[in-house]
Amino acid sequence: MTARRRPNPPITRSRVAIVGANFGGLRAAQELGSGFDVTVFDPSPWFEWLPNIHELVSQAKRPADLRLPRKRLVAAAGHRFVRDAVTAIDAKRGTLTTAGGAVHAFDFCIVATGGINATYGVRGVERYALPFRSVEHCDVIGRRLAALMKGRKPRSVVIAGGGFAGVEALGEILRRYRSRDNLTLHIVEAGPGLMWGVSPKIDAAVRRHVRAYDVQIHVRSPVAAITPTGVRLQGGRRLRSDLTIWTGGNVAPPLLHAARLAPKPLQWAPVDATLRSRRHDNVFVIGDAAALPVAVPKQAFHALEMGECAAANVRRAAAGRPLRRYRPSRTPLLLAFGDLDTFLVAGRSVVANPALAAGKEAVYQVTMAQIDPPSNVHALGQLASRVIGVTRRLAPPR
Ligand SMILES: Cc1cc2nc3c(=O)[nH]c(=O)nc-3n(C[C@H](O)[C@H](O)[C@H](O)COP(=O)(O)OP(=O)(O)OC[C@H]3O[C@@H](n4cnc5c(N)ncnc54)[C@H](O)[C@@H]3O)c2cc1C
């Protein structure tokens, strides 16, 4: 007698929703294999390489150098890309809702939304200052500056914020326009020095570099308001400005609190050492959006690593295995000051050397090629034009 064969049980793949597809979210998608039914949500069609967006200000790089098409990258990983913002996450029900009104069910959700511009309630920021957080923002700044600097009229540019982004913005403006005698640059910082939280060495080096140019550094000078014609500092001083750049910092997007992942508005979402939300077992939060038990600097490299760890932990959770802890690597940061200098920052130690610019460029080229491996003709073409175009524009004029 032949035994009757039982039909195979249906293989149900766990449904994974990934909210945000830049460093952390995209890497998580690329690490999750075909054993999962993965949908990736992001309102923007482009992956953006944010660590080099300052170079759009001097037009040393072009938007296309810093962007990759998300749909192709997500499809290459075997998943679905939905170009829409997530407006609500109901972790208890395992559903999320998008701005377009779609409701999507998940077993696990990876939240990788990054942050938004911090304005500290300063009047006029959103209306009169240009933000500095995306490829589009910095491209707009680069084009507005180029238009402003066409004539010989005296011009004044104010950079609000003397942190990482503010110093990089100042360096790029000097890269392109330092030979012009009709430009006054102001950089305004609330704290006692530029990049003060990292090391006073950077403040001292920047001051040395700008001595020969019309650059005014205002420290201990919180901004009170931005107006159509300038910037008012607390204490009443006014700086005339033809173009104001706002680099105020990074706070949590409203979704984190609305989804009950963060206790208060503007706060990051607390996670345990495995990157699992403290509030919902089926949600992992990674990259800038996550508040870890021991704080990790908000850097692209850490977001990539967290994407890998979250993907591994979704696999483990789906298989009922214990989760692994996220162990951040010690990665130095490279801060560019145009073509005048580059700072290698490791904790509170700083090394300054213009030759380090090649290191920053190499990190960009290599990581972009890892994110979009040249396995097809589109990726190979994009890699070639990135390398050739950028090399040409960064080369000193002959
Ligand atoms: C000007 C600047 C310079 C920087 N320089 C460096 C540097 O030199 N080195 C370094 O390591 N780091 C640098 N960083 C920090 C680095 O870019 C961040 O740490 C990194 O981008 C964080 O990655 P992430 O994936 O967490 O978030 P992000 O890269 O911010 O990506 C978040 C994604 O989520 C999407 N999203 C947001 N809300 C929603 C929603 N509701 N629904 C769906 N999608 C959503 C966004 O569209 C975006 O694509 C810099 C940042 C800035 C702004």
The ligand as a MOL file (V3000), in Angstrom:
LIG
                    3D

  0  0  0     0  0            999 V3000
M  V30 BEGIN CTAB
M  V30 COUNTS 53 58 0 0 0
M  V30 BEGIN ATOM
M  V30 1 C 24.2030 68.2290 6.3850 0
M  V30 2 C 24.5100 66.8730 6.9540 0
M  V30 3 C 25.8190 66.3940 6.9410 0
M  V30 4 C 26.1120 65.1340 7.4620 0
M  V30 5 N 27.3890 64.6760 7.3950 0
M  V30 6 C 27.6710 63.4300 7.8470 0
M  V30 7 C 28.9750 62.8810 7.7190 0
M  V30 8 O 29.8910 63.5320 7.2080 0
M  V30 9 N 29.1960 61.6290 8.1510 0
M  V30 10 C 28.1850 60.8630 8.7080 0
M  V30 11 O 28.4190 59.7060 9.0720 0
M  V30 12 N 26.9520 61.3500 8.8720 0
M  V30 13 C 26.6590 62.6090 8.4480 0
M  V30 14 N 25.4010 63.1130 8.5910 0
M  V30 15 C 24.4040 62.3350 9.3360 0
M  V30 16 C 23.8030 61.2380 8.4940 0
M  V30 17 O 23.3840 61.7560 7.2600 0
M  V30 18 C 22.6460 60.6170 9.2610 0
M  V30 19 O 23.1470 60.0820 10.4800 0
M  V30 20 C 22.0030 59.5230 8.4430 0
M  V30 21 O 21.4260 60.0740 7.2680 0
M  V30 22 C 20.9350 58.7970 9.2490 0
M  V30 23 O 20.3990 57.7770 8.4530 0
M  V30 24 P 18.8850 57.3190 8.6610 0
M  V30 25 O 18.6670 56.2050 7.7060 0
M  V30 26 O 18.6300 57.1030 10.0970 0
M  V30 27 O 18.0040 58.5880 8.2730 0
M  V30 28 P 17.9970 59.4800 6.9650 0
M  V30 29 O 19.2090 59.2960 6.1510 0
M  V30 30 O 17.6730 60.8590 7.4260 0
M  V30 31 O 16.7730 58.9000 6.1330 0
M  V30 32 C 15.4610 58.9400 6.5980 0
M  V30 33 C 14.5530 58.5640 5.4440 0
M  V30 34 O 13.2430 58.3900 5.9700 0
M  V30 35 C 12.3110 58.9770 5.1090 0
M  V30 36 N 11.1230 59.3090 5.9060 0
M  V30 37 C 11.0100 60.2640 6.8420 0
M  V30 38 N 9.7660 60.2600 7.3450 0
M  V30 39 C 9.0930 59.2860 6.7010 0
M  V30 40 C 7.7730 58.8040 6.7700 0
M  V30 41 N 6.8730 59.3450 7.6080 0
M  V30 42 N 7.3870 57.7970 5.9520 0
M  V30 43 C 8.2980 57.2300 5.0990 0
M  V30 44 N 9.5570 57.6500 4.9920 0
M  V30 45 C 9.9560 58.6650 5.7910 0
M  V30 46 C 13.0260 60.1860 4.5400 0
M  V30 47 O 12.4460 60.5970 3.2930 0
M  V30 48 C 14.4430 59.6440 4.3670 0
M  V30 49 O 14.6270 59.0920 3.1010 0
M  V30 50 C 25.0720 64.3490 8.0460 0
M  V30 51 C 23.7540 64.8370 8.0640 0
M  V30 52 C 23.4670 66.0740 7.5100 0
M  V30 53 C 22.0300 66.5630 7.5220 0
M  V30 END ATOM
M  V30 BEGIN BOND
M  V30 1 1 1 2
M  V30 2 1 2 3
M  V30 3 2 2 52
M  V30 4 2 3 4
M  V30 5 1 4 5
M  V30 6 1 4 50
M  V30 7 2 5 6
M  V30 8 1 6 7
M  V30 9 1 6 13
M  V30 10 2 7 8
M  V30 11 1 7 9
M  V30 12 1 9 10
M  V30 13 2 10 11
M  V30 14 1 10 12
M  V30 15 2 12 13
M  V30 16 1 13 14
M  V30 17 1 14 15
M  V30 18 1 14 50
M  V30 19 1 15 16
M  V30 20 1 16 17
M  V30 21 1 16 18
M  V30 22 1 18 19
M  V30 23 1 18 20
M  V30 24 1 20 21
M  V30 25 1 20 22
M  V30 26 1 22 23
M  V30 27 1 23 24
M  V30 28 2 24 25
M  V30 29 1 24 26
M  V30 30 1 24 27
M  V30 31 1 27 28
M  V30 32 2 28 29
M  V30 33 1 28 30
M  V30 34 1 28 31
M  V30 35 1 31 32
M  V30 36 1 32 33
M  V30 37 1 33 34
M  V30 38 1 33 48
M  V30 39 1 34 35
M  V30 40 1 35 36
M  V30 41 1 35 46
M  V30 42 1 36 37
M  V30 43 1 36 45
M  V30 44 2 37 38
M  V30 45 1 38 39
M  V30 46 1 39 40
M  V30 47 2 39 45
M  V30 48 1 40 41
M  V30 49 2 40 42
M  V30 50 1 42 43
M  V30 51 2 43 44
M  V30 52 1 44 45
M  V30 53 1 46 47
M  V30 54 1 46 48
M  V30 55 1 48 49
M  V30 56 2 50 51
M  V30 57 1 51 52
M  V30 58 1 52 53
M  V30 END BOND
M  V30 END CTAB
M  END
